[in-house]
Amino acid sequence: MNKYKPYIYIALPALNEAEYMQEFVSCLKSQTYQNFKLVACINQPDNWWNEPKRLNICKNNRKTMDILESVKDIDIEIIDKSSRGEGWKGKKHGVGWARKLAMERIAIEAQNDDLIVSLDADTTFSPNYFESLIEAFKSHHKAVAASVAYYHKLTGEENADRAILHYEIYLRYFNINMLRIGSPYAFTAIGSAIALPVSSYKAIGGITPHKSGEDFYFLQKLRKYGKIISWNREKVFPAARFSDRVDFGTGPAMIKGREGDWSSYPIYPYSYFNEIKSLFDLFPVLYKKKIKAFLDDFFEEKFGEKDIWQPLRKNFKTREQFVKACHHKFDALRTFQYLKWRYTRDKQNSDEVNINKFLNKYYLKEVIENKLESFDSMPVSRMDDLRNLLVKIEDEYQNY
């Protein structure tokens, strides 16, 4: 990447995004690094044209295309998966397929050292964002991807702000604990906060088009291939939206949270992460001999595997290879599954109790005065203070 000026290709899936598109284009035009191209996949199922309740989305997508087609001073390629007769047909549809289609188009045209930058239309970013990514990959030339720092924009509307802050507190608390225990999968998967060289995309066989969570599986796949940059000097700023376009993620979390249901996004006791760390510490020992590991009950109950480590001992001949294989086996998905499994078997404290215990254990000098009251009644400003404290802690880990 040091031999020439890399081209940046922005992969943009867009559905019902017309109200955000002008600001998004303004962010592109303001970039100090202008060596880029936007590849936008405007998409929806084709049968929505025949559904009165969905017709407004079809028209919104047409407006999005009009906005992009009117831009003459940016290199833009539109993949039309929304016009009548051009939309998705059958089961293959959604943001995962749209993101994949854009990235596949980029991979055909781009050089290996060019960058794919994954963004969403409701996300804003500073004029130095693209330049910061170029610098990050030059500084970490062996990195295979970047999980970019993010910061959700508040709306001024209490219900939306309370919901997005609760969700972001969950995300940051989770990642801080993953960083604390040294998990290789310490990243937050947000589709609008990912960048990678084209060579990495090709090496892993591209993105798998899950209907939801494609960003999570994409980053997990990349992490198994190599190291991921987890800090960048410029953040992206996703919008806080009540949206049901995907099955899980920010929008659905906000919708459920607005109704008081945060059961899918619990603040797990920090001790659960310590249990995972105890497993990590055993990996070198497990290479030599079979011993009872703390999470064996989980693997046997959930997957019917009584000794998951024996096949790894057989197939990997050095301790280093074995430990790496263990981390591939107990990956980000298994981490989520273990925490959920563990949580259902234990007496559950409230989110507020668990985060208070964590802060008092590890960050006593930085704890916000007095104990946290219920997230449902806590002033939004106080939730924002907690969010910002977690941002500070996370940044210190990632920029270490």
Order of alpha helices (4+ residues) and beta strands (2+ residues): beta-alpha-beta-alpha-beta-alpha-beta-beta-alpha-beta-alpha-beta-alpha-alpha-beta-beta-alpha-alpha-alpha-alpha-alpha-alpha-alpha-alpha
